[in-house]
């Protein structure tokens, strides 16, 4: 089963027909444990057109198993895991950039951007991210 950040190739049906294309796996191991498919985002060699906030020109494309300079684009698809072939893995710096671009493109909460703690009296009993500090029944902004 492919892992998050793996660079894969797959048969992609586009306007000009079916073409073998590179993509990066963006679904999680938890997703893979209960599903037969993987979620991918396409990679393109059209790096000059990768100009939106959701695009990232790969810095270490050759180390990722790609033959040409490439860019991540927020264009997603799902494929049965058996249909994709792993050819490499993004470097940690490229994967970090792609994950940041994913947060811009997909409606998920970035819990790391905030912090929260639950207090019982003067004792902190739990802390996690949300941007608010909560007493037993009263929440107020930090």
C-alpha positions in Angstrom: 0.0 0.0 0.0 1.4 3.4 -0.9 2.3 5.8 1.9 1.6 9.5 2.3 4.1 11.5 0.4 4.9 8.6 -2.0 5.3 9.6 -5.7 3.3 7.2 -7.9 2.4 6.9 -11.5 -1.1 6.1 -12.7 -3.3 6.1 -15.8 -5.0 9.4 -15.9 -7.9 10.1 -18.2 -7.5 13.7 -19.5 -8.8 15.8 -22.3 -6.3 14.3 -24.8 -6.9 10.7 -23.7 -5.4 8.4 -21.2 -1.8 9.1 -20.2 0.5 7.7 -17.5 1.2 10.6 -15.1 3.0 11.1 -11.8 1.0 12.0 -8.6 1.7 12.2 -4.9 -0.3 10.2 -2.3 -2.1 12.6 0.0 -4.3 10.2 1.9 -3.2 8.9 5.4 -2.2 5.5 6.6 -5.5 5.5 8.7 -7.5 6.1 5.5 -5.6 3.3 3.8 -6.3 0.9 6.7 -10.0 0.9 5.9 -10.2 1.7 2.2 -9.0 0.0 -1.0 -8.1 3.3 -2.7 -5.6 6.1 -2.3 -6.2 9.8 -2.7 -3.6 11.5 -4.9 -2.8 15.0 -6.2 -1.4 15.3 -9.7 2.2 16.4 -10.4 2.9 18.4 -13.6 6.0 19.3 -15.6 4.3 22.6 -16.4 6.2 24.3 -13.6 5.7 27.8 -15.1 1.9 27.5 -14.8 2.2 26.4 -11.1 1.5 30.0 -9.8 -1.4 29.7 -7.4 -1.2 29.7 -3.6 -2.1 26.0 -3.7 0.8 25.0 -6.1 4.4 24.1 -5.1 7.3 23.7 -7.5 9.2 20.6 -6.2 12.7 21.4 -5.0 14.0 17.8 -4.9 12.1 16.4 -7.9 15.0 14.1 -9.1 15.4 12.5 -5.6 11.6 11.8 -5.7 12.0 9.6 -8.8 10.8 12.2 -11.3 12.5 12.6 -14.7 11.8 16.3 -15.1 11.3 19.4 -12.9 7.7 19.1 -11.6 5.1 20.9 -9.5 2.4 19.8 -7.1 -1.1 21.0 -8.1 -4.2 20.8 -5.9 -6.0 18.5 -8.5 -7.2 15.4 -6.7 -8.4 11.9 -7.6 -8.9 8.5 -6.0 -7.5 5.3 -7.5 -7.5 1.7 -6.4 -4.2 1.1 -4.7 -3.3 -1.7 -7.2 -3.6 0.9 -10.0 -0.7 3.0 -8.8 3.0 2.3 -9.0 5.3 3.8 -6.4 8.4 5.4 -8.0 9.7 7.5 -5.1 8.9 9.6 -2.2 8.9 13.4 -1.7 11.8 14.9 0.3 10.7 16.1 3.8 11.0 19.7 2.7 8.8 19.1 -0.4 6.3 17.0 1.7 6.1 19.8 4.3 5.3 22.4 1.5 2.7 20.0 -0.1 1.0 19.5 3.3 0.8 23.3 3.8 -0.7 23.7 0.3 -3.2 20.9 1.1 -4.4 22.9 4.1 -5.0 25.9 1.8 -7.0 23.8 -0.7 -9.1 21.5 1.5 -11.5 22.5 4.2 -9.8 21.1 7.2 -8.9 22.8 10.5 -5.2 23.4 11.2 -5.2 22.6 14.9 -1.6 23.5 15.2 -2.4 27.2 14.6 -4.2 27.4 17.9 -4.0 26.1 21.4 -6.4 25.1 24.1 -6.3 23.9 27.6 -9.0 22.6 30.0 -8.5 23.6 33.6 -10.2 22.2 36.7 -9.6 24.9 39.3 -6.0 25.9 39.1 -4.9 22.6 37.5 -4.6 22.0 33.8 -6.2 18.7 33.0 -5.9 18.7 29.2 -4.4 20.8 26.5 -5.0 20.7 22.7 -5.3 23.1 19.8 -8.4 25.3 19.2 -7.4 28.9 20.1 -9.5 29.1 23.3 -8.8 28.5 27.0 -11.6 26.7 28.9 -12.4 26.4 32.6 -14.9 23.7 33.6 -17.8 25.4 32.0 -16.6 28.7 30.8 -14.5 29.3 27.6 -12.8 32.5 26.9 -10.2 33.6 24.2 -6.6 33.3 25.1 
